[in-house]
């Protein structure tokens, strides 16, 4: 029993040390002080301190998870209250103590010359305006209390714990995205003074948001499966009708969004739409066909520059074509380029293919700024004065109007991609992705379907480039660097490979959220990395993977588990066999 308690304490201290390191890191990189300028609840707590509180809560929860039990005794279905609370309190206290030691060290030694974010306002925030010694003590005590609260959630039933967690997350979202939510509430004629004061929530608004989100979570937990079961029990024709009605409702909401959100948020939606277009195109190449392409920005650039050359007054020969006349020309040209780029890499796969396509992406960027191509592409100065798309005398000349053709393009690309996934071509791509040799032995033309994947991906990616050129009105080489390819690939991985819904969610998370939080733009890459690491650890299949991909990963996981058990059984049995041979 003593060894079990000792193991629990060691585990809690370990989690606490990790939590303390995370807290110190958030402080020294400037996140705590930068976010403290915004309030969660006005006059009560800022976002910076709320982030540190979440760290203590989270590591208290982790420390209390899976408490060790006495060997030989069955593990109880519910943890013991005292042991759980002690484990969380110890982890939280260690987390706070580590942060307190940092406050003491920073107060005694000048760290500003090395760590520029360690300023007097930061230390004042961490120590609650008190002396360093008292602040460190307060951090330890508050950490212990928060760790115990985090651990106490293990003692609650799941149907209670989930709504509480949802309510807290809802309050944080309403405070962090207050400009967006205030605009939506104002457009819906809902009084914002009840919810917000300045940039933070009022106490009344906090209570309303927490209760409303928790109630919706509880309702979803109890009734969420009923619509799905009802749809599954429908006849095929009724199911198709229900799907059509839902899609029509979603499209109707999307069409009305610019009127609710205003100019800035419509601009954000347009940017998300561009990345959704590129994500759908790259998803065909990577998610369907399994061809790792790191130079996808080349097709984005081809679509943008071809549109600029054909429509801008300063283009070659001053063609000044209409945007809609230029569109099929650009798509055809991009498709040809995709096939030409795909032809030399037909026999490559995996890392080798990724490196070669990365080279193609860099070649495209260097080509447009070269002196040889400057008379056509404008060189480093780019192409200016790209005209706005017009239709019947109506000009799509601002963020609220250009949103609609981008939305239509996204819907068309999603429809084409979905039809391809369920077609004979999609099945051939899936077989090729799993094993090219087996697919070729089954009669699938690897060369044909690889070129088709590159061509289709390039065509859809060029749509994004066309609307980017029309939306911005000018294009420059700096807009087409390798980070664009990485960003598009990241949103596919985050959302779930092979899933159109995953592409949309990934674009909203990796493109939309940073745009909405531009005041914290200096931490964008840090958030990117943290989100991707968390997703790969907690949900490697992505947020909304396709059903086929989900089944494949489940089978792979079962096979790995069986192999691990076989190896473990073999290793455990080897000494016994050796010993038996010696006895004989």
JOGIKA-V292519 format. One record per residue. N is the residue number from 1. RES is the residue in three letters. SS is DSSP state (hx for helix, st for strand, lp for the rest). PHI is phi in whole degrees, -180 to 180 (999 if undefined). NEAR is the number of other C-alpha atoms within 12 Angstrom. Layout:
# JOGIKA-V292519
n=(N/N)
res=(RES/RES)
ss=(SS/SS)
phi=(PHI/PHI)
near=(NEAR/NEAR)
This chain:
# JOGIKA-V292519
n=(1/2/3/4/5/6/7/8/9/10/11/12/13/14/15/16/17/18/19/20/21/22/23/24/25/26/27/28/29/30/31/32/33/34/35/36/37/38/39/40/41/42/43/44/45/46/47/48/49/50/51/52/53/54/55/56/57/58/59/60/61/62/63/64/65/66/67/68/69/70/71/72/73/74/75/76/77/78/79/80/81/82/83/84/85/86/87/88/89/90/91/92/93/94/95/96/97/98/99/100/101/102/103/104/105/106/107/108/109/110/111/112/113/114/115/116/117/118/119/120/121/122/123/124/125/126/127/128/129/130/131/132/133/134/135/136/137/138/139/140/141/142/143/144/145/146/147/148/149/150/151/152/153/154/155/156/157/158/159/160/161/162/163/164/165/166/167/168/169/170/171/172/173/174/175/176/177/178/179/180/181/182/183/184/185/186/187/188/189/190/191/192/193/194/195/196/197/198/199/200/201/202/203/204/205/206/207/208/209/210/211/212/213/214/215/216/217/218/219/220/221/222/223/224/225/226/227/228/229/230/231/232/233/234/235/236/237/238/239/240/241/242/243/244/245/246/247/248/249/250/251/252/253/254/255/256/257/258/259/260/261/262/263/264/265/266/267/268/269/270/271/272/273/274/275/276/277/278/279/280/281/282/283/284/285/286/287/288/289/290/291/292/293/294/295/296/297/298/299/300/301/302/303/304/305/306/307/308/309/310/311/312/313/314/315/316/317/318/319/320/321/322/323/324/325/326/327/328/329/330/331/332/333/334/335/336/337/338/339/340/341/342/343/344/345/346/347/348/349/350/351/352/353/354/355/356/357/358/359/360/361/362/363/364/365/366/367/368/369/370/371/372/373/374/375/376/377/378/379/380/381/382/383/384/385/386/387/388/389/390/391/392/393/394/395/396/397/398/399/400/401/402/403/404/405/406/407/408/409/410/411/412/413/414/415/416/417/418/419/420/421/422/423/424/425/426/427/428/429/430/431/432/433/434/435/436/437/438/439/440/441/442/443/444/445/446/447/448/449/450/451/452/453/454/455/456/457/458/459/460/461/462/463/464/465/466/467/468/469/470/471/472/473/474/475/476/477/478/479/480/481/482/483/484/485/486/487/488/489/490/491/492/493/494/495/496/497/498/499/500/501/502/503/504/505/506/507/508/509/510/511/512/513/514/515/516/517/518/519/520/521/522/523/524/525/526/527/528/529/530/531/532/533/534/535/536/537/538/539/540/541/542/543/544/545/546/547/548/549/550/551/552/553/554/555/556/557/558/559/560/561/562/563/564/565/566/567/568/569/570/571/572/573/574/575/576/577/578/579/580/581/582/583/584)
res=(UNK/UNK/UNK/UNK/UNK/UNK/UNK/UNK/UNK/UNK/UNK/UNK/UNK/UNK/UNK/UNK/UNK/UNK/UNK/UNK/UNK/UNK/UNK/UNK/UNK/UNK/UNK/UNK/UNK/UNK/UNK/UNK/UNK/UNK/UNK/UNK/UNK/UNK/UNK/UNK/UNK/UNK/UNK/UNK/UNK/UNK/UNK/UNK/UNK/UNK/UNK/UNK/UNK/UNK/UNK/UNK/UNK/UNK/UNK/UNK/UNK/UNK/UNK/UNK/UNK/UNK/UNK/UNK/UNK/UNK/UNK/UNK/UNK/UNK/UNK/UNK/UNK/UNK/UNK/UNK/UNK/UNK/UNK/UNK/UNK/UNK/UNK/UNK/UNK/UNK/UNK/UNK/UNK/UNK/UNK/UNK/UNK/UNK/UNK/UNK/UNK/UNK/UNK/UNK/UNK/UNK/UNK/UNK/UNK/UNK/UNK/UNK/UNK/UNK/UNK/UNK/UNK/UNK/UNK/UNK/UNK/UNK/UNK/UNK/UNK/UNK/UNK/UNK/UNK/UNK/UNK/UNK/UNK/UNK/UNK/UNK/UNK/UNK/UNK/UNK/UNK/UNK/UNK/UNK/UNK/UNK/UNK/UNK/UNK/UNK/UNK/UNK/UNK/UNK/UNK/UNK/UNK/UNK/UNK/UNK/UNK/UNK/UNK/UNK/UNK/UNK/UNK/UNK/UNK/UNK/UNK/UNK/UNK/UNK/UNK/UNK/UNK/UNK/UNK/UNK/UNK/UNK/UNK/UNK/UNK/UNK/UNK/UNK/UNK/UNK/UNK/UNK/UNK/UNK/UNK/UNK/UNK/UNK/UNK/UNK/UNK/UNK/UNK/UNK/UNK/UNK/UNK/UNK/UNK/UNK/UNK/UNK/UNK/UNK/UNK/UNK/UNK/UNK/UNK/UNK/UNK/UNK/UNK/UNK/UNK/UNK/UNK/UNK/UNK/UNK/UNK/UNK/UNK/UNK/UNK/UNK/UNK/UNK/UNK/UNK/UNK/UNK/UNK/UNK/UNK/UNK/UNK/UNK/UNK/UNK/UNK/UNK/UNK/UNK/UNK/UNK/UNK/UNK/UNK/UNK/UNK/UNK/UNK/UNK/UNK/UNK/UNK/UNK/UNK/UNK/UNK/UNK/UNK/UNK/UNK/UNK/UNK/UNK/UNK/UNK/UNK/UNK/UNK/UNK/UNK/UNK/UNK/UNK/UNK/UNK/UNK/UNK/UNK/UNK/UNK/UNK/UNK/UNK/UNK/UNK/UNK/UNK/UNK/UNK/UNK/UNK/UNK/UNK/UNK/UNK/UNK/UNK/UNK/UNK/UNK/UNK/UNK/UNK/UNK/UNK/UNK/UNK/UNK/UNK/UNK/UNK/UNK/UNK/UNK/UNK/UNK/UNK/UNK/UNK/UNK/UNK/UNK/UNK/UNK/UNK/UNK/UNK/UNK/UNK/UNK/UNK/UNK/UNK/UNK/UNK/UNK/UNK/UNK/UNK/UNK/UNK/UNK/UNK/UNK/UNK/UNK/UNK/UNK/UNK/UNK/UNK/UNK/UNK/UNK/UNK/UNK/UNK/UNK/UNK/UNK/UNK/UNK/UNK/UNK/UNK/UNK/UNK/UNK/UNK/UNK/UNK/UNK/UNK/UNK/UNK/UNK/UNK/UNK/UNK/UNK/UNK/UNK/UNK/UNK/UNK/UNK/UNK/UNK/UNK/UNK/UNK/UNK/UNK/UNK/UNK/UNK/UNK/UNK/UNK/UNK/UNK/UNK/UNK/UNK/UNK/UNK/UNK/UNK/UNK/UNK/UNK/UNK/UNK/UNK/UNK/UNK/UNK/UNK/UNK/UNK/UNK/UNK/UNK/UNK/UNK/UNK/UNK/UNK/UNK/UNK/UNK/UNK/UNK/UNK/UNK/UNK/UNK/UNK/UNK/UNK/UNK/UNK/UNK/UNK/UNK/UNK/UNK/UNK/UNK/UNK/UNK/UNK/UNK/UNK/UNK/UNK/UNK/UNK/UNK/UNK/UNK/UNK/UNK/UNK/UNK/UNK/UNK/UNK/UNK/UNK/UNK/UNK/UNK/UNK/UNK/UNK/UNK/UNK/UNK/UNK/UNK/UNK/UNK/UNK/UNK/UNK/UNK/UNK/UNK/UNK/UNK/UNK/UNK/UNK/UNK/UNK/UNK/UNK/UNK/UNK/UNK/UNK/UNK/UNK/UNK/UNK/UNK/UNK/UNK/UNK/UNK/UNK/UNK/UNK/UNK/UNK/UNK/UNK/UNK/UNK/UNK/UNK/UNK/UNK/UNK/UNK/UNK/UNK/UNK/UNK/UNK/UNK/UNK/UNK/UNK/UNK/UNK/UNK/UNK/UNK/UNK/UNK/UNK/UNK/UNK/UNK/UNK/UNK/UNK/UNK/UNK/UNK/UNK/UNK/UNK/UNK/UNK/UNK/UNK/UNK/UNK/UNK/UNK/UNK/UNK/UNK/UNK/UNK/UNK)
ss=(lp/hx/hx/hx/hx/hx/hx/hx/hx/hx/hx/hx/hx/hx/hx/hx/hx/hx/hx/hx/hx/hx/hx/hx/hx/hx/hx/hx/lp/lp/hx/hx/hx/hx/hx/lp/lp/lp/st/st/st/lp/lp/lp/st/st/hx/hx/hx/hx/hx/hx/hx/hx/hx/hx/hx/hx/hx/hx/hx/hx/hx/hx/lp/lp/lp/lp/lp/lp/lp/lp/lp/lp/lp/lp/lp/lp/lp/lp/hx/hx/hx/hx/hx/hx/hx/hx/hx/hx/hx/hx/hx/hx/hx/hx/hx/hx/hx/hx/hx/hx/hx/hx/hx/hx/hx/hx/lp/lp/lp/lp/lp/lp/lp/lp/lp/lp/lp/hx/hx/hx/hx/hx/hx/hx/lp/lp/lp/lp/lp/hx/hx/hx/hx/hx/hx/hx/hx/hx/hx/hx/hx/hx/hx/hx/hx/hx/hx/hx/hx/hx/hx/hx/hx/lp/lp/hx/hx/hx/hx/hx/hx/hx/hx/hx/hx/hx/hx/hx/hx/hx/hx/hx/hx/hx/lp/hx/hx/hx/hx/hx/hx/hx/hx/hx/hx/lp/lp/lp/lp/lp/lp/lp/lp/st/st/lp/lp/st/st/lp/hx/hx/hx/hx/hx/hx/hx/hx/hx/hx/hx/hx/hx/hx/hx/hx/hx/hx/hx/hx/hx/hx/hx/hx/hx/hx/hx/hx/hx/hx/lp/lp/lp/hx/hx/hx/hx/hx/hx/hx/hx/hx/hx/hx/hx/hx/hx/hx/hx/hx/hx/hx/hx/hx/hx/hx/hx/hx/hx/hx/hx/hx/hx/hx/hx/hx/hx/hx/hx/hx/hx/hx/hx/hx/hx/hx/hx/hx/hx/hx/hx/hx/hx/hx/hx/hx/lp/lp/lp/lp/lp/lp/lp/lp/hx/hx/hx/hx/hx/hx/hx/hx/hx/hx/hx/hx/hx/hx/hx/lp/lp/lp/lp/hx/hx/hx/lp/lp/lp/lp/hx/hx/hx/hx/hx/hx/hx/hx/hx/hx/hx/hx/hx/hx/hx/hx/hx/hx/hx/hx/hx/lp/lp/lp/lp/lp/lp/hx/hx/hx/hx/hx/hx/hx/hx/hx/hx/hx/hx/hx/hx/hx/hx/hx/hx/hx/hx/lp/lp/lp/lp/hx/hx/hx/hx/lp/hx/hx/hx/lp/st/lp/lp/lp/lp/lp/lp/st/st/lp/lp/st/st/lp/lp/lp/hx/hx/hx/hx/hx/hx/hx/hx/hx/hx/hx/hx/hx/hx/hx/hx/hx/hx/hx/hx/hx/hx/hx/lp/lp/hx/hx/hx/hx/hx/hx/hx/hx/hx/hx/hx/lp/hx/hx/hx/hx/hx/hx/lp/lp/lp/lp/hx/hx/hx/hx/hx/hx/hx/hx/hx/hx/hx/hx/hx/hx/hx/hx/hx/hx/hx/hx/hx/hx/hx/hx/hx/hx/hx/lp/lp/st/lp/hx/hx/hx/hx/lp/hx/hx/hx/hx/hx/hx/hx/hx/hx/hx/hx/hx/hx/hx/lp/lp/lp/lp/hx/hx/hx/hx/hx/hx/hx/hx/hx/hx/hx/hx/hx/hx/hx/hx/hx/lp/hx/hx/hx/hx/hx/hx/hx/hx/hx/hx/hx/hx/hx/hx/hx/hx/hx/hx/hx/hx/hx/lp/lp/lp/lp/lp/lp/lp/lp/hx/hx/hx/hx/hx/hx/hx/hx/hx/hx/hx/hx/hx/hx/hx/hx/hx/hx/hx/hx/hx/hx/hx/hx/hx/hx/hx/hx/hx/hx/hx/hx/hx/hx/hx/hx/hx/lp)
phi=(999/-66/-65/-65/-66/-64/-63/-65/-67/-61/-62/-65/-64/-62/-62/-64/-64/-65/-62/-64/-64/-63/-63/-63/-62/-61/-75/-74/-85/98/-67/-61/-70/-68/-80/-68/-69/-113/-98/-79/-122/-59/77/-115/-153/-92/-66/-60/-68/-63/-62/-66/-65/-63/-61/-64/-62/-65/-77/-66/-64/-65/-67/-87/-79/64/-59/-67/-127/-66/-59/90/-106/-65/-76/-70/-67/-121/-70/-72/-63/-63/-63/-64/-65/-65/-61/-66/-65/-64/-62/-65/-64/-66/-58/-66/-66/-62/-65/-64/-63/-64/-62/-64/-66/-68/-76/-88/-122/-75/-105/-61/-68/-102/-115/-66/-84/-84/-113/-61/-60/-65/-63/-66/-65/-68/-94/60/76/-101/-62/-60/-65/-66/-63/-65/-65/-63/-62/-67/-66/-66/-61/-64/-65/-68/-62/-65/-65/-62/-69/-64/-65/-67/-83/-88/-70/-59/-70/-97/-65/-62/-63/-62/-62/-62/-63/-64/-63/-62/-63/-64/-66/-64/-81/-70/-107/-59/-61/-65/-69/-64/-64/-65/-62/-65/-67/-92/61/-98/-63/-84/-63/-68/-99/-122/-138/70/-99/-117/-80/-78/-63/-63/-63/-62/-64/-63/-64/-61/-66/-64/-68/-63/-66/-65/-64/-65/-65/-66/-64/-87/-120/-64/-83/-62/-62/-65/-64/-67/-67/-66/-83/-75/-71/-54/-66/-66/-66/-63/-64/-63/-63/-63/-64/-64/-63/-63/-64/-63/-63/-60/-64/-62/-67/-90/-56/-57/-71/-86/-88/90/-71/-62/-70/-67/-61/-63/-62/-63/-64/-61/-60/-62/-74/-64/-59/-65/-65/-64/-65/-69/-64/-64/-73/-91/-75/-87/-90/73/-103/-74/-113/-103/-114/-66/-61/-61/-72/-61/-68/-61/-62/-69/-70/-63/-65/-63/-65/-81/-111/-73/-63/-88/-69/-62/74/49/-65/52/-73/-67/-57/-74/-71/-71/-58/-64/-65/-65/-62/-63/-64/-66/-63/-62/-62/-62/-66/-66/-73/-74/-60/-70/-112/-62/-93/-99/-153/65/-63/-64/-64/-61/-67/-66/-66/-61/-63/-62/-62/-70/-61/-62/-67/-69/-62/-71/-103/-73/-65/-65/-95/-57/-61/-98/-94/86/60/-68/-82/73/-119/-110/57/-72/-70/-74/-65/-128/-146/61/86/-97/-100/-89/-113/-145/-65/-78/-94/-66/-58/-69/-64/-65/-62/-62/-63/-64/-65/-65/-64/-66/-64/-62/-64/-65/-67/-66/-62/-94/-96/-63/-63/-62/-66/-65/-61/-63/-63/-66/-66/-72/-162/-65/-65/-65/-62/-67/-66/-84/100/-83/-78/-62/-62/-61/-76/-67/-64/-64/-65/-63/-66/-65/-62/-66/-62/-71/-63/-67/-57/-60/-65/-63/-73/-63/-62/-70/-72/-83/89/-159/-131/-135/-58/-64/-78/-126/-87/-65/-63/-65/-62/-63/-65/-66/-64/-64/-69/-70/-64/-64/-75/125/-63/81/-118/-70/-60/-64/-61/-65/-65/-61/-65/-64/-77/-86/-112/-70/-62/-61/-67/-73/-112/-64/-68/-115/-64/-67/-104/-59/-66/-65/-66/-54/-61/-64/-64/-66/-63/-63/-65/-66/-82/-93/-147/-63/-78/100/-71/-134/-71/-70/-62/-64/-65/-64/-66/-62/-67/-64/-66/-62/-63/-65/-65/-64/-65/-64/-64/-63/-65/-66/-65/-64/-66/-66/-67/-71/-82/-61/-63/-65/-65/-62/-63/-64/-65/-66/-66/-70)
near=(13/12/13/16/20/18/22/32/29/23/29/42/34/28/37/42/30/29/40/38/27/30/42/35/24/34/36/28/24/28/33/36/31/29/33/33/28/35/35/38/35/24/18/17/27/30/34/30/36/34/33/39/38/31/40/49/43/37/44/48/38/37/46/45/29/24/34/30/24/17/11/8/9/10/14/13/12/21/25/23/21/18/31/37/37/34/47/49/43/45/50/50/46/44/49/48/39/34/45/37/33/36/43/27/19/32/27/15/16/19/20/18/11/13/18/16/25/33/27/22/22/35/39/26/34/49/32/25/18/20/21/28/26/21/29/35/28/28/40/35/26/36/42/37/31/39/46/38/37/38/40/33/33/36/26/21/15/17/21/21/23/25/28/27/27/27/27/28/27/31/37/31/28/37/38/36/32/32/29/29/31/31/27/25/22/22/19/16/12/15/17/27/19/21/31/35/25/21/29/38/40/29/24/20/29/33/23/22/31/30/23/22/28/28/25/21/27/23/19/19/19/17/15/14/13/14/15/15/12/15/19/17/14/16/12/12/13/15/19/15/15/21/18/14/14/15/16/15/14/16/18/15/16/26/25/22/29/29/23/24/29/27/22/24/30/35/31/34/37/41/38/38/43/48/49/48/48/54/57/55/55/54/54/50/48/41/42/44/43/35/45/37/47/34/44/58/45/48/54/50/51/46/45/48/52/44/51/47/44/37/38/36/22/24/27/23/14/16/19/25/29/27/36/25/18/30/34/23/26/38/33/25/28/38/33/26/34/42/28/22/34/39/25/20/30/27/18/23/28/23/16/18/27/27/20/28/37/29/26/32/33/29/26/32/34/26/27/36/29/20/15/14/20/23/21/27/37/28/24/24/20/34/36/28/23/36/34/35/38/21/16/9/9/12/21/25/25/26/33/31/31/38/39/33/35/39/37/25/33/39/30/20/36/31/21/25/35/25/17/30/32/20/15/14/29/32/21/33/39/36/29/34/34/26/21/29/17/17/22/21/13/14/16/25/22/35/26/22/37/44/32/35/46/45/34/41/49/47/45/49/51/49/53/51/48/49/52/43/44/47/39/30/32/33/39/30/33/22/27/36/30/30/21/35/36/31/35/44/42/39/45/50/42/45/40/40/47/47/39/44/32/36/47/41/32/41/39/31/35/41/38/31/30/26/27/29/27/18/19/24/19/18/22/24/19/20/22/25/18/18/27/30/18/17/25/19/13/14/21/25/33/36/34/28/32/29/21/25/30/22/14/20/22/18/14/16/16/14/14/14/14/14/14/14/15/14/14/13/14/14/14/13/15/14/13/14/14/13/11/11/10/9/8/7)
